[in-house]
Amino acid sequence: MDSIRETGVGGKSGVGVLDKAVGILSFLAEDGPASLAGVVKGTGLARPTAYRLLAALEAHGLVAREEGRYLLGPRLLSWGGGTVGSDLVGVATPVLEGLRDGTGESTQLYVREGDRRVCVASVERTGGGLRDAVPVGAVLPLGHGSGGKVLLAWSEETDHEAGELAEVRARGWAESVAEREAGVASVSAPVFDSDGKLRAAVCASGPISRLGDRPGRRLSHLVVEAARRIEALYNK
């Protein structure tokens, strides 16, 4: 996002302060936590304006601060969680922690929103070494990364008869190497509700230097097990 002129899907509304606030939220969603200087650079806002808006958004719980960096706040994320059901995020989080412990890698839960995917739960790798940190609220493309492949593979508009997405459906999981971000590999599996409808994609991700160019060989069974565990807890 290069300028406040691009405020997301709806563009400019003509209400200046609203457009600027939405621009900040869009920037934090797409680029993750940022310092005040990062917000100024990413949105094109004047520093005093960015500071005032961030303070107002923080007062309403729409933005939070951790170690001097701004990120999407708990109130905004709770609203977003309602679109997938707070129960799903609630039951998924401890399973993601277990998957993190079992794989030694960061884990996430993604849901689809239009032509993008949103991270609604995230557990970071502990200890030293490289890690793939995806903040809750991050908005990512559907066309890149294993989580996006899963969300596309079980969508109604996808051609399920041929191609990579057909292979994903056949084996029940997807992998990616350096698609969403250089140096990052991941494996994802679908999470279904009791009616068999796709609700989310559970993912484990980390550096290619640890996972190699076929991360599914190492992680697929653990990720699929985590997806089934989330389903069991959510659908009971």
GIJO-V805678 format. One record per residue. N is the residue number from 1. PSI is psi in whole degrees, 0 to 359 (* if undefined). BURIAL is + if it has 9 or more other C-alpha atoms within 8 Angstrom, else -. D_CENTER is the distance of its C-alpha to the mean C-alpha in whole Angstrom. Layout:
n->N psi->PSI burial->BURIAL d_center->D_CENTER
n->N psi->PSI burial->BURIAL d_center->D_CENTER
//
This chain:
n->1 psi->114 burial->- d_center->17
n->2 psi->339 burial->- d_center->21
n->3 psi->156 burial->+ d_center->23
n->4 psi->348 burial->+ d_center->23
n->5 psi->338 burial->- d_center->24
n->6 psi->102 burial->+ d_center->21
n->7 psi->20 burial->+ d_center->19
n->8 psi->202 burial->- d_center->17
n->9 psi->320 burial->- d_center->17
n->10 psi->353 burial->- d_center->21
n->11 psi->213 burial->- d_center->22
n->12 psi->138 burial->+ d_center->25
n->13 psi->342 burial->- d_center->26
n->14 psi->349 burial->- d_center->30
n->15 psi->100 burial->- d_center->29
n->16 psi->310 burial->- d_center->29
n->17 psi->326 burial->- d_center->27
n->18 psi->316 burial->- d_center->25
n->19 psi->319 burial->+ d_center->23
n->20 psi->319 burial->+ d_center->23
n->21 psi->317 burial->+ d_center->21
n->22 psi->324 burial->+ d_center->19
n->23 psi->319 burial->+ d_center->19
n->24 psi->313 burial->+ d_center->18
n->25 psi->320 burial->+ d_center->15
n->26 psi->317 burial->+ d_center->14
n->27 psi->313 burial->+ d_center->14
n->28 psi->325 burial->+ d_center->12
n->29 psi->320 burial->+ d_center->9
n->30 psi->327 burial->+ d_center->9
n->31 psi->352 burial->- d_center->11
n->32 psi->185 burial->+ d_center->10
n->33 psi->142 burial->+ d_center->13
n->34 psi->152 burial->+ d_center->16
n->35 psi->172 burial->+ d_center->20
n->36 psi->317 burial->+ d_center->22
n->37 psi->322 burial->- d_center->24
n->38 psi->321 burial->- d_center->20
n->39 psi->317 burial->+ d_center->20
n->40 psi->313 burial->+ d_center->23
n->41 psi->319 burial->+ d_center->23
n->42 psi->332 burial->+ d_center->20
n->43 psi->340 burial->+ d_center->21
n->44 psi->6 burial->+ d_center->25
n->45 psi->153 burial->+ d_center->26
n->46 psi->147 burial->- d_center->29
n->47 psi->312 burial->+ d_center->28
n->48 psi->322 burial->- d_center->30
n->49 psi->314 burial->- d_center->28
n->50 psi->319 burial->+ d_center->25
n->51 psi->315 burial->+ d_center->26
n->52 psi->316 burial->- d_center->27
n->53 psi->320 burial->+ d_center->24
n->54 psi->319 burial->+ d_center->22
n->55 psi->318 burial->- d_center->25
n->56 psi->316 burial->- d_center->25
n->57 psi->324 burial->+ d_center->21
n->58 psi->321 burial->+ d_center->21
n->59 psi->330 burial->- d_center->24
n->60 psi->2 burial->- d_center->23
n->61 psi->10 burial->+ d_center->20
n->62 psi->342 burial->+ d_center->17
n->63 psi->146 burial->+ d_center->17
n->64 psi->165 burial->+ d_center->17
n->65 psi->134 burial->+ d_center->19
n->66 psi->119 burial->- d_center->19
n->67 psi->43 burial->- d_center->21
n->68 psi->6 burial->- d_center->22
n->69 psi->143 burial->+ d_center->18
n->70 psi->143 burial->+ d_center->17
n->71 psi->168 burial->+ d_center->13
n->72 psi->140 burial->+ d_center->12
n->73 psi->168 burial->+ d_center->15
n->74 psi->327 burial->+ d_center->15
n->75 psi->317 burial->+ d_center->17
n->76 psi->318 burial->+ d_center->15
n->77 psi->328 burial->+ d_center->12
n->78 psi->324 burial->+ d_center->15
n->79 psi->314 burial->- d_center->15
n->80 psi->322 burial->+ d_center->12
n->81 psi->334 burial->+ d_center->12
n->82 psi->336 burial->- d_center->15
n->83 psi->335 burial->- d_center->14
n->84 psi->352 burial->+ d_center->13
n->85 psi->118 burial->- d_center->16
n->86 psi->333 burial->+ d_center->16
n->87 psi->322 burial->- d_center->17
n->88 psi->313 burial->+ d_center->15
n->89 psi->321 burial->+ d_center->12
n->90 psi->315 burial->- d_center->16
n->91 psi->334 burial->+ d_center->17
n->92 psi->327 burial->+ d_center->14
n->93 psi->309 burial->+ d_center->13
n->94 psi->330 burial->- d_center->17
n->95 psi->320 burial->+ d_center->16
n->96 psi->323 burial->+ d_center->13
n->97 psi->318 burial->+ d_center->16
n->98 psi->321 burial->- d_center->18
n->99 psi->320 burial->+ d_center->16
n->100 psi->315 burial->+ d_center->16
n->101 psi->324 burial->- d_center->19
n->102 psi->328 burial->- d_center->20
n->103 psi->337 burial->+ d_center->19
n->104 psi->13 burial->+ d_center->19
n->105 psi->167 burial->+ d_center->15
n->106 psi->149 burial->+ d_center->12
n->107 psi->152 burial->+ d_center->10
n->108 psi->162 burial->+ d_center->7
n->109 psi->126 burial->+ d_center->7
n->110 psi->146 burial->+ d_center->5
n->111 psi->158 burial->+ d_center->8
n->112 psi->138 burial->+ d_center->9
n->113 psi->101 burial->- d_center->11
n->114 psi->235 burial->- d_center->14
n->115 psi->21 burial->- d_center->13
n->116 psi->172 burial->+ d_center->10
n->117 psi->149 burial->+ d_center->6
n->118 psi->135 burial->+ d_center->4
n->119 psi->118 burial->+ d_center->2
n->120 psi->351 burial->+ d_center->6
n->121 psi->142 burial->+ d_center->7
n->122 psi->136 burial->+ d_center->8
n->123 psi->120 burial->+ d_center->11
n->124 psi->150 burial->+ d_center->12
n->125 psi->141 burial->+ d_center->15
n->126 psi->164 burial->- d_center->19
n->127 psi->189 burial->- d_center->22
n->128 psi->183 burial->- d_center->23
n->129 psi->171 burial->- d_center->22
n->130 psi->151 burial->- d_center->19
n->131 psi->157 burial->+ d_center->15
n->132 psi->103 burial->+ d_center->12
n->133 psi->116 burial->- d_center->10
n->134 psi->114 burial->+ d_center->6
n->135 psi->149 burial->+ d_center->7
n->136 psi->134 burial->+ d_center->6
n->137 psi->350 burial->+ d_center->6
n->138 psi->136 burial->+ d_center->5
n->139 psi->123 burial->+ d_center->6
n->140 psi->158 burial->- d_center->6
n->141 psi->152 burial->+ d_center->10
n->142 psi->330 burial->+ d_center->11
n->143 psi->357 burial->- d_center->13
n->144 psi->131 burial->+ d_center->12
n->145 psi->153 burial->+ d_center->11
n->146 psi->326 burial->+ d_center->12
n->147 psi->318 burial->+ d_center->9
n->148 psi->321 burial->+ d_center->10
n->149 psi->318 burial->+ d_center->13
n->150 psi->314 burial->+ d_center->13
n->151 psi->330 burial->+ d_center->12
n->152 psi->322 burial->+ d_center->15
n->153 psi->329 burial->+ d_center->17
n->154 psi->17 burial->+ d_center->18
n->155 psi->156 burial->- d_center->18
n->156 psi->331 burial->- d_center->21
n->157 psi->358 burial->- d_center->22
n->158 psi->140 burial->- d_center->21
n->159 psi->111 burial->- d_center->24
n->160 psi->4 burial->+ d_center->24
n->161 psi->340 burial->- d_center->28
n->162 psi->166 burial->- d_center->27
n->163 psi->185 burial->- d_center->25
n->164 psi->322 burial->- d_center->22
n->165 psi->329 burial->+ d_center->20
n->166 psi->321 burial->+ d_center->23
n->167 psi->322 burial->+ d_center->23
n->168 psi->314 burial->+ d_center->20
n->169 psi->321 burial->+ d_center->21
n->170 psi->320 burial->- d_center->24
n->171 psi->344 burial->- d_center->23
n->172 psi->12 burial->+ d_center->20
n->173 psi->164 burial->+ d_center->17
n->174 psi->153 burial->+ d_center->16
n->175 psi->157 burial->+ d_center->16
n->176 psi->150 burial->+ d_center->15
n->177 psi->115 burial->+ d_center->17
n->178 psi->36 burial->+ d_center->16
n->179 psi->305 burial->+ d_center->15
n->180 psi->322 burial->- d_center->11
n->181 psi->138 burial->- d_center->13
n->182 psi->134 burial->- d_center->17
n->183 psi->0 burial->+ d_center->18
n->184 psi->136 burial->+ d_center->14
n->185 psi->156 burial->+ d_center->15
n->186 psi->162 burial->+ d_center->13
n->187 psi->135 burial->+ d_center->14
n->188 psi->156 burial->+ d_center->12
n->189 psi->153 burial->+ d_center->14
n->190 psi->151 burial->+ d_center->14
n->191 psi->123 burial->+ d_center->15
n->192 psi->154 burial->+ d_center->18
n->193 psi->183 burial->+ d_center->20
n->194 psi->343 burial->- d_center->23
n->195 psi->5 burial->- d_center->24
n->196 psi->13 burial->- d_center->22
n->197 psi->136 burial->- d_center->20
n->198 psi->129 burial->+ d_center->16
n->199 psi->327 burial->+ d_center->14
n->200 psi->174 burial->+ d_center->11
n->201 psi->128 burial->+ d_center->10
n->202 psi->140 burial->+ d_center->10
n->203 psi->145 burial->+ d_center->10
n->204 psi->133 burial->+ d_center->12
n->205 psi->151 burial->+ d_center->12
n->206 psi->182 burial->+ d_center->14
n->207 psi->145 burial->+ d_center->17
n->208 psi->330 burial->+ d_center->19
n->209 psi->335 burial->- d_center->22
n->210 psi->320 burial->- d_center->21
n->211 psi->341 burial->+ d_center->20
n->212 psi->184 burial->- d_center->22
n->213 psi->4 burial->- d_center->22
n->214 psi->68 burial->+ d_center->22
n->215 psi->336 burial->+ d_center->19
n->216 psi->330 burial->+ d_center->20
n->217 psi->325 burial->- d_center->23
n->218 psi->324 burial->- d_center->22
n->219 psi->342 burial->+ d_center->19
n->220 psi->316 burial->+ d_center->19
n->221 psi->326 burial->- d_center->21
n->222 psi->321 burial->+ d_center->19
n->223 psi->318 burial->+ d_center->16
n->224 psi->318 burial->+ d_center->18
n->225 psi->320 burial->- d_center->20
n->226 psi->319 burial->+ d_center->17
n->227 psi->317 burial->+ d_center->16
n->228 psi->326 burial->+ d_center->20
n->229 psi->317 burial->+ d_center->20
n->230 psi->316 burial->+ d_center->17
n->231 psi->316 burial->+ d_center->19
n->232 psi->319 burial->- d_center->22
n->233 psi->321 burial->- d_center->21
n->234 psi->323 burial->+ d_center->20
n->235 psi->358 burial->- d_center->22
n->236 psi->* burial->- d_center->25
//
